[in-house]
Amino acid sequence: MRASELPRVAVLVTGAELRPPGAPLARGQIVESNSLLIAGLLRESGIEPAAVRRCTDDVAAVRAQLDELGRSCDAIITTGGVGPGSHDVVRLAVQAEPEVRAARVAVRPGQPQCAGRLASGAWLFALPGNPVSAATSFELFVRPALLACQGRADPMRPLVPAVAGVGWRGARGRLQLMPVTIDDADADGAGDGSGILGGRRRLVCRPAVNPRGVSHAVGGHGAVQAYAVAGEDRGDVAEGEPVELLLVGLA
């Protein structure tokens, strides 16, 4: 693929418990949303997905899908099955791939990851299955890589300063990304409608999801305007403390 060309990217979602939206649910089943999430994030990045597929928790089936998609696509994004367990099918399916690495990165949410180049030639980004973990992983790792391979000189989203409107528990030793909404306020706490990025404004952020269950908080995640970024040495974030915002939901 030449720089400036749009990459052909496929989405592959794994999980035996997942059912398509609108399908009846039996005990132990949940609605699958990652295919919509990742496809939407790709479109927001200017890339129409080349394929969007679901696969059962079967190692051979996952390997077959990766082989097929890898022959026609530049990159494959998977969700689910990347942990260290004996049933994590994506990690098991790529164990024999010499250029794919499984890792536990110091990020919350989104610790388990697999990434590398498949023998078929396609790049693989294997993300966690919890939706918010998948979304944050896309923002940190996938989107910048896809934009950089197109020759973009600015693949990273902007970081802007803000303060926490409420406090939340953190996790020292891991880079934290808290999904947040943003208030546009001046030094006295009153906004003037000038816009979040307009003028010299004080931005105040608040968690958009329950901080105690970030990784699977699908409902509140739809309102996210940014991720509040706190360094791995930070731990808890107190009300009024400074954070940086990775802006994702603003024009």
C-alpha positions in Angstrom: 0.0 0.0 0.0 1.4 3.4 -1.0 1.3 6.3 1.4 -1.9 8.4 1.1 -3.9 5.3 0.0 -6.7 4.2 2.2 -5.9 0.8 3.7 -8.2 -2.1 3.4 -9.2 -2.9 6.9 -11.3 -5.9 8.1 -13.1 -6.2 11.5 -13.4 -9.7 13.1 -15.3 -10.0 16.4 -15.1 -13.2 18.5 -17.2 -14.5 21.3 -19.6 -17.5 21.5 -21.8 -15.5 23.9 -22.4 -12.7 21.5 -25.6 -12.3 19.5 -26.4 -9.8 16.7 -28.4 -6.7 17.6 -32.1 -7.6 17.6 -31.6 -11.3 18.0 -33.3 -13.1 21.0 -31.0 -13.6 24.0 -30.7 -16.9 25.9 -29.2 -17.1 29.4 -25.5 -16.2 29.3 -25.8 -14.3 25.9 -25.3 -10.6 25.3 -25.8 -8.2 22.4 -22.7 -7.9 20.2 -21.7 -4.2 19.8 -18.0 -4.3 19.0 -18.5 -4.7 15.2 -20.6 -1.5 15.2 -18.1 0.2 17.4 -14.9 -0.6 15.5 -16.6 -0.1 12.1 -17.8 3.3 13.3 -14.4 4.3 14.6 -12.9 3.3 11.2 -15.4 5.4 9.3 -14.8 8.3 11.7 -11.1 7.9 10.7 -12.0 8.1 7.0 -11.8 4.3 6.3 -14.8 2.2 5.1 -14.4 -1.3 6.5 -13.6 -3.9 3.8 -15.3 -6.6 5.8 -17.1 -7.0 9.2 -17.4 -10.5 10.5 -18.2 -12.4 13.6 -16.6 -15.7 14.6 -17.3 -18.4 17.2 -14.8 -19.3 19.9 -13.0 -21.9 17.8 -9.3 -21.6 17.2 -9.3 -23.2 13.8 -12.3 -21.0 12.7 -10.5 -17.9 13.8 -7.3 -19.0 12.1 -9.2 -19.6 8.9 -10.8 -16.2 9.0 -7.5 -14.5 9.6 -5.9 -16.4 6.7 -8.7 -15.5 4.3 -8.9 -11.8 5.4 -5.2 -11.4 5.5 -4.9 -12.3 1.8 -7.2 -9.4 0.7 -6.7 -6.8 3.4 -3.9 -4.5 4.7 -5.0 -4.8 8.3 -7.3 -6.8 10.5 -8.8 -5.6 13.7 -10.1 -8.3 16.1 -11.9 -7.9 19.4 -11.9 -10.5 22.2 -9.9 -13.6 22.9 -6.5 -12.0 23.6 -6.0 -12.8 27.3 -3.7 -15.4 28.7 -6.5 -18.0 29.3 -6.9 -21.4 27.7 -10.0 -20.3 25.8 -8.6 -17.0 24.4 -9.0 -18.0 20.8 -7.3 -15.1 19.0 -4.1 -15.4 21.0 -4.1 -19.2 20.5 -4.8 -18.8 16.8 -1.7 -16.6 16.2 0.7 -18.4 18.5 2.5 -19.8 15.4 2.8 -16.4 13.8 6.4 -15.4 14.3 5.8 -11.6 13.8 2.8 -11.4 16.1 3.3 -10.6 19.8 1.0 -11.0 22.7 1.5 -8.5 25.5 0.0 -7.0 28.6 0.4 -3.3 28.3 0.4 -0.9 31.3 -2.9 0.7 30.3 -6.3 0.9 32.0 -8.6 -0.1 30.4 -7.1 -2.3 27.6 -4.3 -4.3 29.2 -4.2 -7.5 27.0 -3.2 -6.9 23.4 -1.8 -8.8 20.4 -0.2 -7.1 17.5 2.1 -7.7 14.6 2.2 -8.8 11.0 0.6 -12.1 9.8 2.3 -14.4 7.4 -0.4 -13.4 4.9 1.1 -9.9 4.9 -1.7 -8.1 6.8 -1.1 -6.2 10.0 -3.1 -7.6 13.0 -4.4 -5.4 15.8 -6.1 -7.8 18.3 -7.9 -5.8 20.9 -9.7 -6.8 24.2 -13.4 -7.8 24.0 -14.8 -5.4 26.6 -16.2 -2.5 24.5 -14.6 0.5 26.2 -11.2 -1.4 26.3 -11.6 -2.0 22.6 -12.4 1.7 22.0 -9.5 3.0 24.0 -7.1 0.5 22.4 -8.3 1.7 19.0 -7.5 5.3 19.9 -4.1 4.6 21.4 -2.7 2.0 19.0 -4.8 1.4 15.9 -5.9 4.8 14.7 -2.4 6.4 14.8 -1.0 3.4 13.0 -3.6 3.5 10.2 -3.1 7.3 9.7 0.7 7.0 9.8 0.7 4.4 7.1 -1.2 6.8 4.9 1.6 9.4 5.3 -0.1 11.6 7.9 2.4 13.7 9.8 -0.1 14.2 12.7 -1.6 10.8 13.5 -2.2 11.5 17.2 -5.2 13.4 18.4 -4.6 16.6 20.3 -4.2 16.7 24.1 -5.6 19.7 25.9 -5.4 20.6 29.6 -8.4 20.3 31.9 -9.4 19.7 35.5 -11.4 16.9 37.1 -14.9 18.0 38.1 -15.1 15.0 40.4 -12.5 12.6 41.7 -12.2 8.9 40.7 -10.1 5.9 41.8 -7.0 5.2 39.7 -4.5 2.4 39.2 -0.9 3.4 39.9 1.5 1.7 37.5 -0.8 2.0 34.5 -1.6 4.8 32.1 -5.3 5.7 32.8 -7.8 6.7 30.2 -11.1 7.7 31.8 -14.1 8.3 29.4 -15.4 11.7 30.2 -17.8 14.5 29.2 -16.6 18.1 29.2 -18.0 21.3 30.6 -16.8 24.6 29.0 -16.3 27.0 32.0 -14.4 30.1 32.7 -12.4 30.8 35.9 -15.6 31.5 37.7 -17.3 28.3 36.5 -19.6 30.0 34.0 -19.5 29.1 30.3 -20.1 31.7 27.6 -20.8 29.4 24.7 -17.5 30.2 22.9 -16.9 26.5 22.3 -14.7 23.9 24.0 -11.6 24.8 21.9 -12.5 28.5 21.5 -10.4 31.1 23.4 -8.8 30.7 26.8 -11.3 28.5 28.5 -11.1 26.2 31.5 -12.3 22.7 30.7 -13.9 20.6 33.4 -14.3 16.9 32.8 -16.4 14.3 34.5 -16.6 10.5 34.0 -19.1 9.5 31.4 -19.3 5.9 32.9 -19.1 4.4 36.4 -15.4 4.6 37.3 -15.6 1.3 39.0 -16.6 -0.6 35.8 -15.0 1.4 33.0 -14.2 -1.4 30.5 -17.7 -2.7 29.9 -19.7 0.4 30.5 -21.3 0.5 27.0 -24.3 2.8 27.7 -22.5 5.8 29.1 -19.7 5.5 26.6 -21.9 6.8 23.8 -21.7 10.3 25.4 -17.9 10.4 25.6 -16.2 13.5 24.3 -12.7 12.7 25.5 -10.5 10.4 27.5 -8.9 11.9 30.6 -5.3 10.8 30.5 -3.5 10.3 33.8 0.1 9.0 33.9 1.1 5.6 35.4 2.6 7.3 38.5 -0.7 9.1 39.2 -3.0 6.7 41.0 -6.3 8.3 42.2 -7.5 11.6 40.6 -8.9 14.1 43.0 -11.6 16.7 42.3 -9.9 19.9 40.9 -6.7 18.2 39.9 -5.3 18.7 36.4 -5.6 16.1 33.7 -5.0 16.0 30.0 -7.8 15.3 27.6 -7.5 13.1 24.4 -10.3 14.7 22.4 -12.5 12.2 20.5 -16.1 13.5 20.3 -15.7 17.1 19.1 -15.9 18.6 15.7 
